[in-house]
Amino acid sequence: MSDSASEHYQHPHALVETGRVGRGTRIWAFAHVLPGARIGADCNICDHVFVENDVVVGDRVTIKCGVQLWDGLTLEDDVFIGPNATFTNDAFPRSRHYPEAFARTVVRRGASIGANATILPGVVVGERAMVGAGAVVTRDVPAGAVVVGNPARVVREAGDAALGRGTAAAQAHHQQDPPAQPVLPPGCALIDLPRIQDPRGNLSFIEGGKHVPFEIARVYWIYDVPGGEGRGGHAYRTLQEFIVAVAGSLDVVLDDGHEVRRFTLNRSYYGLYVPPQVWRSMENFSTNALVLNLASGPYDAEDYLRDPHEFRALTAERSG
Ligand code: TYD
């Protein structure tokens, strides 16, 4: 970041109290920047932006109208902040009660925050990540990921987004259709279920011996998982299962001992078949998600592989 007291532009109605504004930066009408703030070069700070003291803004950062940057915030170089995006720095705000220290929130280089998104305190938005308009970001966003919704969920991992292709808006739109998914580990399968579409409401079903490749011995379901949370990090020695997001969505992270792949389930008319000896965890549940699991055997604690080292040893043995 380069500092220069004089070589930036500021609108006659901007109130800029800091001397540390980089060369070529433009600060527009009714923006107010407090004395402790540091603003880099070639930034564009639009009308009605407020910048508190303990704030660092890198070079070539765009901050659209109506954004407040509170104490504890760092925006690295080339960050884009959409209009009316909201940052927070106190997880439990009460009038006239101040935390000992404000949470540090960081938006890494090249990341974009969509209009009206809300970023909770202490979050790190990874490099070149894309936060969709209106998303509520409650946890760190991986580099290059696209997140949308409340709580914000990853709809695309590093890849196209990291390369600068696609937009969060496009991603949100694509949620109408099942999102592009990675190739599944060998033995795993995505299975379409019957879909009876009806203006009164749609209906899907599963018949034993027909729709899933094992005899169904047990049905259980998972609900009331707090939004963004997860459970079930283990493999089974012999059990097969079939997982359906009957309502809402979740990510199933699959590890066959060679590769880890994340798979989003967000429709009630297909499910994921997971064979034995694939490590699976269920993560990133949406609020009020209802996840149905069909299992090939009764509950048997002995069938669980909970120790990742034991799992690795088993998969290594299997492959060679
Ligand atoms: P578990 O499968 O261990 O869940 P997680 O891996 O997400 O922690 O199940 C949690 C508890 O629920 C465990 O103590 C056993 C009990 N349980 C049953 O009694 N029957 C079942 O069918 C399942 C799935 C779990």
Residues whose N, C-alpha, C, O or C-beta is under 5 A from the ligand:
A	BS01	TYD	Y220 R231 G232 G233 Y299
